[in-house]
C-alpha cells in the first residue's frame, strides 16, 4: 500500500472512508495520529485514549516491544507485515485473553521515503478461541490411546489438555469399574471410591495424588456428575458452599485461586468409568464453548479407556486360563532334572510340558500359539492336551508332531484361518536315560540350546519343519544325538529373546553364555537367563531347562531270547533271579506272570529275536518285551469257554500302566508296576487273576 505524506488529508480520508476495519496511522515516532473508531473489533477503544498516544498507551495488554519492533521494521524496510497474531490481556477483565491480528503497511512520502505506517488491527479473540479449541481436540485425538493400558491413556489425556486448554487436569477412575468387577449401567452411588490415575502438571499442589482412592464428598460437582452423568461447568470462589464439605481436601483449589472448573463423566457403552476434571486459575474462565470441548475430549478418551478395560479383562481371563492349562507340579523323574520360567506377559499361547514316557523316557515340549488372548490360550490348551494324549500312544517324536499337526490343521478352520498363516510352533525332545539318546524335532520353532556338562555348546542340527497348522504335507525330520550325563537342554520361546536379536545367532550365543555354568542349580540358571536376556514385555516367554541323567546300569537287566515256547519258563527264572538281586522278592510272582504273558504273546504273534528288559526305577518296576513284528496286539475280552485271548487282559490287571511302543525295528509291549502298592487292598490278587486262564 502506498500513499502520500501522513498529513495528506485527502488520501487518508479516502482510505478511512472505504473500510470497516480497525485502522491506525502511526507516524515515524510510533504515535497514533489517526484512528478509525468504528472499525470492526476496536469499538471499545475511545478516540481520546488513542490520538497522540504511543504504543505503550495504545496496547496495555500486549507486549509493546513486539509491536514497536514490527513498526520499526516496516519504517526501515518499507516492506509490509501481514496477518501477525498477537496475544495479550484485555483491559476489560484480568482473566480475559485478547487476540489481535495485525497487518502493517508503509506510508510513503514524495521521495519514496516511508513517513508513517498504516496498521490494520482486528480483534480475533473469539475466532482464535474457536481455533484453539479445535487444536486441543486434534491434540487429544492424536495423543490419546497409543497403548491398551488405562493409566497410560489417562496420562496422555491430561498431558494433551494441560496447559493448552486447562491449567490443571486429573482423571479419576472408579475402583470397581475399569479394573474390578463389572457394574450395571446407570447412576453411580456417590460414596463409590475413585482412584486418581493421572494428574497434570506434576508440580501443581493437589490433595488427591496419583493412586489415591477414596470417595468424593457429597454433595459436590463430582458426585452430581456421577449421579446424572452430565458434564458441568462450575464457577469457583473461596466462599463456594460445596468447598466446605471437605475444607482440607479442597484447600489446594482455594490456594491456587481456581476460578472455574469443568467436571465431565467418562462414559462408554452406558457405563461410567470415571471423571475428567479440568481447572483454570491463570487462563480465561471456562466458557460454555469449552464445556463442549471437554465433553468431546472425555468421549474420545472414554473409548480408549473402555478398550483398555476390555483388554485388561480379557488379559486377566486369558492369563488365568493360560496358567490353569500349564503343567501344575512338574514330576520328579529319573531321566532329567528340570526347572522352568513362565512369563505370561501378553496372555498369549506359550506353553511347556514335561511328559513321562514309557521306559523311563521323558518328552520335553515348548510351544507358541499364534495370537494373544482367550482364543490363543484355549488353543494352547487344546494342543497341550492333544500332545499328551498322543504321547500316551508311545509314538516316535517325528510321528507325534505329524499327528499334532493334523490336530492343528483342524483348529485352523477356526478364527486362525484368516488372521494367521499357522496355528502354533513347537519344539519336542525325547530323552532316554538308559541309552542317553535324544531325539529332537521342531515345527517352525527355534531349536533348543544344548550344552555339555562343562558348559560348551554342542552343535546339533535339528531340521526345521513347518509350523503346526500351516498346511501342506511336509515331513518332520528328527535329529538323534547321544548326550553325556549332565548335559543341559534349554528349550525356549521367542519371547525370551525377542528384545534382542529374536532368533538371531547373537541372542542364542548370549543365552549359551548365561547357561554355561551348568553345575549351578537350574532355577538359578532360569533366573539368570531372565535377567540377562531381558525378555520382551509385550510377549510371553518360556524357558524350560533339563539336566540329563543316566539310569545306573545295575538298575537295568536285559536279555535276548529265541522265539521258542521253551524260553517262557527260562524267562521267569531270569526274572526271579534279577528281582532277588534287587531285593524285590515280593514282586516276583506278579512280575513272573506279566513276563510270561508278554513273552508268550511275542512268540505266538511276533517275530524273533525277542528282547526282555527289566528296569527298576524309583518305586516302580518296568517289564518290556520287544520283537521284530510291528503289528500291534489287540486287547479283547475272551468269551466264556475260550481257552486263549486273556494274556493282555492279565497284563492290564496286574499293571498300573501298560502299552505298546513302536519303532522302526519292531514293537515293544511294556508293563509298569508300582512297587509301593504291592500287597495293598486295592492291588489285584495274582492268584485270582491267573485263575481266569
NUTI-507529 format. One line per field, with one value per residue (C-alpha): residue number from 1; x, y, z. Coordinates in steps of 0.5 Angstrom, whole numbers. Each point is the difference from the previous one (the first is absolute). Example, Ala and Ser with C-alpha at 12.3 -4.5 7.8 and 13.67 -1.06 7.14 Angstrom:
// NUTI-507529
num <- 1; 2
px <- 25; 2
py <- -9; 7
pz <- 16; -2
END
This chain:
// NUTI-507529
num <- 1; 2; 3; 4; 5; 6; 7; 8; 9; 10; 11; 12; 13; 14; 15; 16; 17; 18; 19; 20; 21; 22; 23; 24; 25; 26; 27; 28; 29; 30; 31; 32; 33; 34; 35; 36; 37; 38; 39; 40; 41; 42; 43; 44; 45; 46; 47; 48; 49; 50; 51; 52; 53; 54; 55; 56; 57; 58; 59; 60; 61; 62; 63; 64; 65; 66; 67; 68; 69; 70; 71; 72; 73; 74; 75; 76; 77; 78; 79; 80; 81; 82; 83; 84; 85; 86; 87; 88; 89; 90; 91; 92; 93; 94; 95; 96; 97; 98; 99; 100; 101; 102; 103; 104; 105; 106; 107; 108; 109; 110; 111; 112; 113; 114; 115; 116; 117; 118; 119; 120; 121; 122; 123; 124; 125; 126; 127; 128; 129; 130; 131; 132; 133; 134; 135; 136; 137; 138; 139; 140; 141; 142; 143; 144; 145; 146; 147; 148; 149; 150; 151; 152; 153; 154; 155; 156; 157; 158; 159; 160; 161; 162; 163; 164; 165; 166; 167; 168; 169; 170; 171; 172; 173; 174; 175; 176; 177; 178; 179; 180; 181; 182; 183; 184; 185; 186; 187; 188; 189; 190; 191; 192; 193; 194; 195; 196; 197; 198; 199; 200; 201; 202; 203; 204; 205; 206; 207; 208; 209; 210; 211; 212; 213; 214; 215; 216; 217; 218; 219; 220; 221; 222; 223; 224; 225; 226; 227; 228; 229; 230; 231; 232; 233; 234; 235; 236; 237; 238; 239; 240; 241; 242; 243; 244; 245; 246; 247; 248; 249; 250; 251; 252; 253; 254; 255; 256; 257; 258; 259; 260; 261; 262; 263; 264; 265; 266; 267; 268; 269; 270; 271; 272; 273; 274; 275; 276; 277; 278; 279; 280; 281; 282; 283; 284; 285; 286; 287; 288; 289; 290; 291; 292; 293; 294; 295; 296; 297; 298; 299; 300; 301; 302; 303; 304; 305; 306; 307; 308; 309; 310; 311; 312; 313; 314; 315; 316; 317; 318; 319; 320; 321; 322; 323; 324; 325; 326; 327; 328; 329; 330; 331; 332; 333; 334; 335; 336; 337; 338; 339; 340; 341; 342; 343; 344; 345; 346; 347; 348; 349; 350; 351; 352; 353; 354; 355; 356; 357; 358; 359; 360; 361; 362; 363; 364; 365; 366; 367; 368; 369; 370; 371; 372; 373; 374; 375; 376; 377; 378; 379; 380; 381; 382; 383; 384; 385; 386; 387; 388; 389; 390; 391; 392; 393; 394; 395; 396; 397; 398; 399; 400; 401; 402; 403; 404; 405; 406; 407; 408; 409; 410; 411; 412; 413; 414; 415; 416; 417; 418; 419; 420; 421; 422; 423; 424; 425; 426; 427; 428; 429; 430; 431; 432; 433; 434; 435; 436; 437; 438; 439; 440; 441; 442; 443; 444; 445; 446; 447; 448; 449; 450; 451; 452; 453; 454; 455; 456; 457; 458; 459; 460; 461; 462; 463; 464; 465; 466; 467; 468; 469; 470; 471; 472; 473; 474; 475; 476; 477; 478; 479; 480; 481; 482; 483; 484; 485; 486; 487; 488; 489; 490; 491; 492; 493; 494; 495; 496; 497; 498; 499; 500; 501; 502; 503; 504; 505; 506; 507; 508; 509; 510; 511; 512; 513; 514; 515; 516; 517; 518; 519; 520; 521; 522; 523; 524; 525; 526; 527; 528; 529; 530; 531; 532; 533; 534; 535; 536; 537; 538; 539; 540; 541; 542; 543; 544; 545; 546; 547; 548; 549; 550; 551; 552; 553; 554; 555; 556; 557; 558; 559; 560; 561; 562; 563; 564; 565; 566; 567; 568; 569; 570; 571; 572; 573; 574; 575; 576; 577; 578; 579; 580; 581; 582; 583; 584; 585; 586; 587; 588; 589; 590; 591; 592; 593; 594; 595; 596; 597; 598; 599; 600; 601; 602; 603; 604; 605; 606; 607; 608; 609; 610; 611; 612; 613; 614; 615; 616; 617; 618; 619; 620; 621; 622; 623; 624; 625; 626; 627; 628; 629; 630; 631; 632; 633; 634; 635; 636; 637; 638; 639; 640; 641; 642; 643; 644; 645; 646; 647; 648; 649; 650; 651; 652; 653; 654; 655; 656; 657; 658; 659; 660; 661; 662; 663; 664; 665; 666; 667; 668; 669; 670; 671; 672; 673; 674; 675; 676; 677; 678; 679; 680; 681; 682; 683; 684; 685; 686; 687; 688; 689; 690; 691; 692; 693
px <- 0; 3; -3; 2; 3; -3; -3; -3; -8; -3; 4; -2; -7; -1; 4; -4; -7; 0; 2; -4; 7; 3; 5; 6; 5; 7; 5; 7; 0; -5; -5; -7; -2; -7; -5; -6; -4; -6; 4; -1; 3; 2; -6; 1; 6; -1; 3; 2; 4; 3; 2; 7; 2; 6; 0; 0; -6; -3; 0; 1; -2; 5; 8; 1; 7; -2; -5; 6; 5; -5; -2; 8; 1; -5; 2; 7; -1; -6; -3; -7; -1; -7; -4; 4; -3; 1; -3; -1; -4; -7; -1; -7; 2; 6; -2; -1; 5; 0; 2; 1; 2; 5; 2; 5; 0; 5; -2; 5; 2; 1; 7; -2; 2; -4; -3; -5; -4; -7; -2; -6; -1; -6; -3; 0; -1; -6; 3; 6; -3; -4; 6; 4; -6; 1; 7; -1; -5; 5; 6; -5; -1; 7; 3; -5; -1; 7; 0; -5; 2; -5; 4; 5; -7; -2; 7; 0; -7; 3; 6; -4; -4; 5; 2; -3; -7; 0; 5; -1; -4; -1; -3; -4; -2; -5; 4; -6; -1; 6; 5; -5; -7; -5; -5; -7; -1; -4; 2; 6; -1; 3; 4; 4; 7; 4; 7; 5; 4; 2; 2; 3; 4; 4; 3; -8; -2; -6; -3; -1; 6; 1; -2; -5; -6; -6; -7; -1; -4; -7; -3; 5; 0; 4; -6; -5; 3; 1; -7; -4; 6; 0; 6; 0; 4; 1; 2; 4; 1; 3; -7; -3; -4; 2; 7; -2; -1; 7; 4; 7; -2; -2; 5; 5; -6; 0; 7; 1; -6; -3; -6; -3; 0; -4; -1; -2; -2; 4; -5; 0; -6; -4; 5; 3; 8; 1; 1; 4; 2; 2; 3; 1; 4; 4; -3; -7; -6; -3; -6; -6; 4; 6; -5; -2; 8; 0; -6; 4; 6; -3; -4; 7; 4; -6; 0; 7; -1; -5; 4; 6; -5; -3; 7; 2; -6; 2; 7; -2; -4; 5; 5; -4; -2; 7; 3; -5; 2; 7; 3; -1; 6; 5; 1; 7; 3; 6; 1; 1; 0; -4; -1; -4; -2; -7; -2; -7; 1; -5; -4; 2; 0; 7; 1; 4; 0; 4; -4; 3; 0; 1; 7; 1; 1; -3; -2; 2; -5; -1; -5; -2; -7; -1; -4; -2; -6; -5; 0; 7; 0; -6; 4; 6; -4; -3; 7; 3; -5; 0; 8; -1; -5; 5; 6; -4; 0; 7; 1; 7; 2; -1; -6; -3; 1; -3; -6; 0; 0; -6; -4; 3; -3; -7; 1; 2; -7; -2; 2; 7; -2; 0; 5; 6; 3; 1; -2; 6; 7; 3; 7; 0; 6; -1; 6; 1; 4; 2; 4; 1; -3; -4; -5; -1; -5; -4; -5; 2; 3; 7; 4; 2; 7; 4; 6; 5; 1; 6; -5; 3; -6; -1; -1; -7; -3; -8; -3; -6; -6; -7; -4; -6; -6; 4; -3; 4; 3; 7; 3; 3; 8; 3; 7; 3; 6; 3; 1; 5; -3; -1; -2; -4; -6; -3; -7; -3; -5; 2; -3; 6; 5; -5; 3; 7; 1; -6; 2; 7; 7; 2; -6; 1; 7; -2; -4; 5; 5; -5; -2; 8; 1; -4; 1; -4; -7; -5; -4; 5; 2; -7; 0; 7; -3; -6; 5; 5; -5; -5; -6; -5; -5; -5; 0; 0; 7; 1; 7; 0; 7; 1; 7; 0; 1; 2; -3; 5; 2; -2; -7; -1; 0; 0; 0; -1; -5; -1; -7; -2; -5; 5; 3; -6; 2; 7; -2; -4; 6; 4; -5; 0; 8; 0; -5; 3; 6; -4; -3; -7; -2; -7; -1; 3; -7; -3; 5; 1; -7; 1; 6; -3; -6; 5; 5; -6; -3; 7; 1; -7; -2; 7; 7; 6; 5; -3; 3; -2; 1; -1; 1; 0; -2; -2; -5; -2; 1; 0; 0; 1; 0; 2; -1; 1; -7; -3; -8; -3; -3; -8; -3; -6; -5; 0; -6; -3; 3; 6; 7; 4; 0; 1; 7; 0; -6; 4; 6; -5; -3; 7; 3; -1; 1; 2; 0; 4; 6; 1; 7; 3; 3; -7; -4; 1; -6; 1; -3; 1; -1; 0; 4; -3; -7; 2; -4; -5; -7; -1; 5; -3; 2; 4; -2; -7; 2; 4; -6; -4; 4
py <- 0; 7; 7; 7; 3; -1; 7; -1; 0; -2; -6; -2; 2; -5; -5; 0; 1; -6; -5; -3; -3; 3; 5; 3; 5; 1; 5; -1; 1; -6; 4; 0; 5; -2; -6; -3; 0; -4; -6; -7; -3; 7; 3; 0; 5; 7; 6; 4; -6; -1; 6; 2; -6; -4; -8; -1; 4; -3; -7; -1; -8; -1; -1; 8; -3; -5; 6; 5; -5; -1; 7; 2; -6; 3; 7; -2; -5; 2; -7; -1; -5; -4; -4; -1; -3; 4; -2; 4; 1; 4; 7; -3; -5; -3; -7; 1; -1; 5; -3; 5; -1; 6; 2; 6; 4; 5; 7; 4; 7; 4; -3; -7; 0; -3; 5; -4; -7; -2; -5; -5; -3; -4; -4; -7; -2; -5; -2; -2; -3; -5; -2; -1; -5; -4; 0; -3; -5; -2; -1; -5; -4; 0; -1; -5; -7; -2; -6; -5; 2; 4; 4; 2; 2; 4; 4; 1; 4; 4; 2; 2; 4; 4; 5; 2; -1; 0; 2; -7; -6; -7; -7; -4; -7; -4; -5; -5; 2; -1; -4; -4; -4; 3; 4; 1; 6; 6; 6; -2; 0; 7; -4; -4; 0; 4; -2; 6; -3; 7; 7; 6; 4; -4; 6; 2; -1; -5; -3; -6; -3; -6; -6; 3; -4; 3; 2; 8; 4; 0; 5; 3; 1; -7; -4; 4; -2; -7; 0; 3; -2; 7; 5; 6; 7; 3; 7; -1; 6; -1; 0; -5; -4; -7; 1; 0; -8; -1; 6; -4; -3; 6; 4; 0; 2; 7; 1; -1; 5; -4; 4; -5; -8; -5; -7; -5; -7; -5; -5; -6; -5; 4; -2; 6; -2; 7; 7; 5; 6; 7; 6; 7; 5; 4; 0; 3; -3; -6; 2; -4; -2; -3; -5; -3; -1; -3; -5; -2; -1; -4; -4; -2; -2; -4; -4; -2; -1; -5; -3; -1; -2; -6; -1; -1; -4; -5; 0; -2; -5; -3; 0; -3; -5; -1; -1; -5; -4; 0; -6; 0; -3; -3; -7; -2; -5; -5; 3; 7; 6; 5; 8; 5; 7; 2; 8; 1; 7; 0; -5; -4; -7; -2; -7; -5; -7; -6; -6; -7; -5; -8; -3; 6; 4; 8; 5; 7; 5; 7; 4; 6; 1; 6; 6; 2; 0; -5; -4; -1; -2; -5; -2; -1; -5; -4; -1; -2; -5; -3; 0; -4; -5; -1; -1; -6; -4; 0; 3; 2; 7; 2; -4; 3; 7; -2; -2; 6; 4; -4; 3; 7; 0; -2; 6; 5; -1; 5; 7; -1; -2; 8; 3; -4; -5; -5; -2; -1; -2; -6; -3; -7; -4; -7; -3; -7; 0; -8; 2; 7; 1; 6; 1; 8; 2; 7; 3; 7; 1; 2; -6; -1; 2; -6; 1; -6; -1; 5; 6; -1; 1; -7; 1; -4; 2; -1; 1; 5; -3; 4; 4; -4; 1; 4; -5; -5; -7; 1; -5; 2; -3; -1; 0; -5; 1; -4; 5; 0; -1; 7; 4; 6; 0; 7; 1; 7; 4; 6; 5; -2; 3; 5; 6; -1; -4; -4; -7; 3; -3; 5; -1; -7; 1; 4; -5; -5; 4; 1; -7; -2; -1; -7; -2; 6; -2; 0; 5; 5; -1; 1; 7; 2; -1; 4; 6; -1; -1; 6; -4; 5; 3; -1; -7; -7; -3; -7; -3; -8; -3; -7; -3; -7; -6; -7; -6; -4; -7; -4; 2; -3; -7; -2; -7; -2; -7; -4; 0; -7; -2; -4; 7; 2; -4; 3; 7; -1; -3; 6; 5; -4; 1; 7; 2; -4; 4; 7; -2; -1; -7; 2; 3; -7; -3; 5; 2; -7; 0; 6; -2; -7; 3; 5; -5; -5; 6; 2; -8; -1; 6; 4; -2; -1; 2; 1; 5; 0; 6; 2; 7; 1; 8; 4; -5; -3; -6; 0; -6; 0; -5; 2; -4; 2; 0; 7; -3; 3; -5; 0; 0; -3; -3; -8; -3; -6; -7; 3; -2; 6; 7; 2; 2; 7; 0; -3; 5; 6; -2; -1; 6; 7; 2; -3; 1; -1; 4; -1; 1; -1; -6; -3; 1; 0; -2; 2; 0; 4; -2; 5; -4; 4; -2; -8; -3; 5; 0; 3; -5; -6; -7; -3; -7; 2; 4; -6; -5; 3; -3
pz <- 0; -2; 2; 0; 7; 6; 0; -7; 3; -7; 0; 7; 0; -7; 4; 6; -3; -4; 5; 6; 3; 6; -3; 4; -3; 3; -1; 0; 8; 0; 3; -3; -4; -3; 3; -3; 6; -4; -2; 1; 6; 3; 2; 8; -1; 1; -5; 6; 2; -7; -3; 1; 5; -1; -1; 8; 1; -6; 2; 7; 0; -6; 0; -2; -2; -5; -4; 1; -4; -5; -2; 0; -5; -4; 0; -1; -6; -3; 0; 3; 5; -1; 5; 6; 6; 7; 7; 6; 6; -2; 4; 2; 4; 4; -3; -7; -5; -6; -7; -6; -7; -2; -7; -1; -7; -1; -2; -5; -1; -6; 0; 1; 7; 5; 4; 4; 1; -1; 5; -2; 7; 1; 7; -2; 7; -1; -6; 2; 7; -5; -4; 7; 2; -7; 1; 7; -2; -6; 5; 4; -6; -2; 7; 4; -1; -2; 4; 4; 7; 3; 5; -6; -4; 6; 0; -7; 0; 6; -4; -6; 4; 4; -1; -7; 3; 8; 5; 3; -1; 3; -2; 6; -2; 4; 4; -1; -8; -5; 5; 4; 0; -6; 3; -3; -5; 4; 5; 5; 7; 3; 5; -5; 0; -6; -1; -2; -6; -4; 2; -3; 1; 5; 3; 2; 7; 1; 6; -4; -3; -5; 3; 5; 0; 4; -1; -1; 5; -1; -3; -5; -7; -1; 4; -4; -7; 2; 2; -6; -5; -3; 0; 4; -1; 7; 3; 6; 5; 7; 3; -4; 4; -2; 1; 8; -1; 0; 2; 1; -7; -4; 3; -6; -4; 4; 1; -8; -1; -4; -3; -5; -1; -4; 2; -6; 1; -4; -2; -5; -2; 5; 6; 4; 0; 4; 0; -4; 4; -3; 4; -2; 4; -4; -7; -2; 4; -4; -5; -2; -6; 4; 3; -7; -1; 7; -2; -7; 4; 5; -5; -4; 6; 2; -6; 1; 8; -2; -5; 6; 5; -5; -2; 8; 1; -6; 2; 7; -2; -5; 5; 5; -6; -2; 7; 1; -6; 1; 4; 7; 4; -5; 2; 3; -5; 0; -7; 1; 5; -2; 1; -4; 0; -3; -1; -3; -1; -6; 1; -6; -1; 2; 4; 2; 3; 3; -2; 3; -5; 0; 1; 5; -6; 0; -5; 1; -4; -1; -5; -2; -3; -5; 3; 7; 5; 1; -6; 0; 7; -2; -6; 4; 5; -6; -3; 7; 2; -7; 0; 7; -3; -6; 5; 3; -6; 0; -7; -2; 0; -7; -1; 7; -4; -6; 4; 4; -7; -2; 6; -1; -7; 2; 5; -5; -3; 6; 1; -2; -7; -2; 5; 0; -5; 5; 7; 4; 0; 4; 2; 3; 3; 3; 4; 2; 7; -2; -7; 1; -7; -1; -6; -2; -4; -2; -3; -2; 7; 2; 2; 7; 2; 2; 5; 2; 8; -1; -3; -7; -5; -4; -8; -1; -7; 1; -7; 1; -2; -2; 6; 2; -4; -6; -5; -4; 1; 1; 5; 7; 0; 7; 2; 4; 5; 6; 5; 6; 7; 3; -7; 0; -4; -1; -3; -1; -4; -4; 5; 5; -6; -4; 4; -3; -7; 0; -2; -3; 2; 5; 4; 0; 2; 6; 2; 0; 3; 6; 1; -1; 8; -1; 7; 3; 3; -6; 3; 1; -7; -2; 4; -3; -7; 1; 3; -6; -6; 2; -3; -4; 5; -6; -1; 4; 2; 2; 2; 1; 3; 0; 3; -3; 5; -2; 4; 3; -3; 6; -1; -7; -2; -7; -3; -8; 0; -6; -3; 3; 5; 5; 2; 3; 7; -1; -1; 7; 3; -2; 3; 6; 1; -2; 5; 5; -1; 0; 7; -3; 1; 2; -7; -4; 0; -3; -5; -2; -2; -4; -4; -1; -4; -4; -2; -2; -4; -3; -2; -3; -4; 0; -4; 3; 3; 7; 5; 7; 4; 8; 3; 7; 1; 6; 3; -7; -4; -7; -5; -7; -6; -7; -6; -7; -2; -1; 1; 6; 5; 1; 7; 0; 5; -1; -1; 5; -2; -4; 3; -3; -1; 7; 0; -1; 5; 5; -1; 0; 7; 3; -2; 2; -7; -7; -7; -7; -2; -8; -3; -7; 2; 3; 6; 8; 5; 7; 7; 6; 7; 6; 5; 6; -2; 0; 5; 1; 1; -7; -4; -3; 3; -5; 1; -1; -7; -2; 1; -5; -5
END
